[in-house]
Amino acid sequence: MNDILQRVNKVFKVIFEKEDLVVTEQTCADDIEGWDSLQHINLLSMLEQEFGLEFDIDEIVTMENVGDMVKVINDKN
């Protein structure tokens, strides 16, 4: 799962245009300036591209932090 978190972190750096950004499994939207609903959609879209998968609505609504994203991605692989 560590490899997934590293790849997720790279996506966050691109989406939020912050090369020094480091996310952990506990990171949530309140922790990152600019993580609003539009950026969330962009983030999910880029994660789908990065991992070659599609999130369904039930998965999306359960994602409350980065750890939840990593778990869903891990479960789909």
Backbone bond lengths (Angstrom), bond angles and torsions (degrees), N, CA, C in turn:
res aa  C-N    CA-C-N  psi(-1)  N-CA   C-N-CA  omega(-1)  CA-C   N-CA-C  phi
1 M - - - 1.445 - - 1.526 111.42 -
2 N 1.321 117.52 -22.77 1.450 121.38 178.94 1.523 111.45 -60.67
3 D 1.335 117.17 -38.73 1.466 121.49 177.70 1.527 110.61 -62.02
4 I 1.314 116.45 -40.27 1.464 120.50 178.11 1.522 109.82 -63.30
5 L 1.313 117.79 -45.46 1.462 121.18 -179.84 1.529 110.90 -61.40
6 Q 1.322 117.66 -39.19 1.467 120.70 177.75 1.525 110.76 -62.92
7 R 1.315 117.21 -43.70 1.465 120.77 178.80 1.525 111.36 -67.31
8 V 1.329 117.38 -39.02 1.461 121.51 176.12 1.526 109.37 -61.75
9 N 1.326 117.08 -42.18 1.457 121.40 179.63 1.530 111.25 -60.23
10 K 1.331 117.35 -39.98 1.469 120.89 177.60 1.528 110.88 -61.97
11 V 1.319 116.72 -40.49 1.466 121.09 178.21 1.529 109.98 -63.15
12 F 1.323 117.07 -43.71 1.461 120.44 178.18 1.525 111.26 -58.89
13 K 1.322 116.56 -41.91 1.470 120.69 179.98 1.524 110.87 -60.51
14 V 1.321 117.00 -39.73 1.467 121.06 179.79 1.528 110.27 -70.81
15 I 1.311 117.11 -49.42 1.472 121.33 -176.52 1.527 111.55 -61.37
16 F 1.322 116.54 -43.78 1.457 119.74 -175.56 1.527 112.95 -96.24
17 E 1.338 115.96 3.88 1.461 122.94 175.74 1.525 112.29 50.84
18 K 1.343 114.82 46.49 1.468 121.71 179.40 1.522 108.04 -134.51
19 E 1.318 116.18 100.33 1.460 121.16 -176.91 1.530 112.43 -64.57
20 D 1.332 117.16 -25.21 1.461 120.21 -178.63 1.534 112.96 -92.39
21 L 1.316 117.19 4.02 1.464 121.87 179.99 1.526 110.49 -67.90
22 V 1.310 116.03 132.01 1.464 121.99 175.50 1.518 107.53 -128.92
23 V 1.323 116.34 122.08 1.460 120.57 177.23 1.514 109.76 -105.52
24 T 1.312 115.27 149.21 1.459 122.41 174.32 1.517 107.54 -117.98
25 E 1.301 117.14 176.60 1.464 120.07 179.57 1.527 111.45 -65.10
26 Q 1.329 117.70 -21.38 1.457 121.06 -179.58 1.534 112.82 -88.43
27 T 1.329 118.30 -10.20 1.461 121.56 -177.76 1.525 110.33 -62.11
28 C 1.359 115.38 132.99 1.462 120.79 177.66 1.530 109.05 -130.53
29 A 1.311 116.32 177.20 1.461 121.61 -175.28 1.526 112.19 -58.37
30 D 1.308 118.16 -33.36 1.464 120.80 179.72 1.524 112.64 -66.08
31 D 1.329 117.21 -18.83 1.462 121.88 -175.94 1.525 113.83 -85.78
32 I 1.342 118.02 -15.54 1.460 121.09 -173.92 1.522 109.43 -123.43
33 E 1.312 114.66 119.87 1.458 120.01 177.79 1.530 109.72 -62.41
34 G 1.311 116.19 131.47 1.457 120.80 178.46 1.518 114.65 92.73
35 W 1.346 117.22 -1.92 1.467 119.29 178.97 1.524 107.79 -83.29
36 D 1.323 114.31 84.26 1.453 121.16 178.68 1.534 108.87 -108.03
37 S 1.321 116.88 -172.02 1.468 119.87 -175.36 1.528 112.10 -64.26
38 L 1.328 117.84 -36.95 1.459 120.18 178.59 1.526 110.89 -67.28
39 Q 1.308 116.76 -44.79 1.465 119.62 178.65 1.528 110.50 -65.93
40 H 1.308 117.12 -31.07 1.466 120.44 177.89 1.533 110.17 -63.83
41 I 1.319 115.83 -42.39 1.474 119.75 177.38 1.523 110.23 -63.98
42 N 1.332 116.91 -44.54 1.467 120.69 177.52 1.520 111.07 -60.65
43 L 1.309 115.98 -41.26 1.461 121.70 179.67 1.530 111.04 -62.55
44 L 1.318 116.62 -49.07 1.462 120.19 -179.89 1.526 111.35 -62.58
45 S 1.316 116.62 -40.11 1.462 120.64 179.00 1.530 111.18 -62.42
46 M 1.330 116.37 -44.43 1.459 119.21 -179.65 1.531 111.71 -69.79
47 L 1.323 117.09 -34.09 1.465 119.95 175.20 1.532 110.52 -64.63
48 E 1.324 116.78 -39.94 1.470 119.99 176.70 1.527 110.27 -60.42
49 Q 1.315 116.84 -42.44 1.469 120.68 178.67 1.523 111.17 -66.27
50 E 1.320 116.62 -45.03 1.465 121.66 -177.86 1.527 111.66 -60.20
51 F 1.325 116.36 -40.44 1.464 120.13 -174.24 1.528 113.37 -103.22
52 G 1.329 117.85 -1.20 1.452 121.20 177.77 1.520 112.96 63.33
53 L 1.317 116.15 46.54 1.462 120.58 -178.77 1.517 109.65 -143.44
54 E 1.322 115.78 174.75 1.461 121.71 175.18 1.515 108.74 -129.89
55 F 1.331 115.18 132.70 1.457 120.30 175.33 1.516 108.64 -85.10
56 D 1.329 116.66 140.31 1.463 118.25 172.70 1.527 108.51 -96.96
57 I 1.293 117.01 165.64 1.464 122.17 -172.89 1.525 111.97 -58.99
58 D 1.316 117.74 -37.06 1.466 120.44 179.61 1.528 111.20 -63.54
59 E 1.332 116.49 -37.82 1.465 120.22 178.05 1.529 110.53 -69.35
60 I 1.305 116.17 -41.84 1.467 120.81 -176.99 1.527 111.02 -60.90
61 V 1.308 116.84 -43.55 1.471 119.10 -176.82 1.529 112.97 -71.07
62 T 1.325 118.01 -17.19 1.470 120.32 178.18 1.522 112.50 -87.75
63 M 1.316 117.92 -10.27 1.468 121.35 -176.44 1.526 110.08 -81.09
64 E 1.329 115.73 103.06 1.456 120.37 179.66 1.521 112.72 -103.88
65 N 1.332 116.69 -16.14 1.460 120.85 178.28 1.532 109.13 -154.42
66 V 1.313 116.15 179.40 1.468 120.84 -177.87 1.521 110.90 -62.99
67 G 1.318 117.63 -36.65 1.463 121.13 178.52 1.520 111.91 -59.34
68 D 1.322 116.79 -38.70 1.466 120.46 177.21 1.532 110.40 -64.84
69 M 1.333 116.10 -39.69 1.473 120.06 177.59 1.517 110.48 -62.53
70 V 1.330 115.98 -46.28 1.466 121.07 -179.82 1.520 110.62 -60.52
71 K 1.332 116.87 -41.78 1.466 120.63 -179.96 1.531 111.27 -63.05
72 V 1.329 116.98 -45.34 1.458 120.54 179.85 1.534 109.97 -62.63
73 I 1.317 116.72 -44.35 1.477 120.52 178.96 1.524 109.75 -62.29
74 N 1.322 117.45 -44.89 1.472 121.79 179.34 1.517 110.77 -60.91
75 D 1.317 117.64 -42.33 1.466 121.85 -179.09 1.536 111.45 -66.77
76 K 1.330 117.18 -28.27 1.473 120.54 -178.47 1.541 112.48 -83.03
77 N 1.324 116.38 -16.55 1.481 120.26 -179.42 1.497 112.84 -92.90
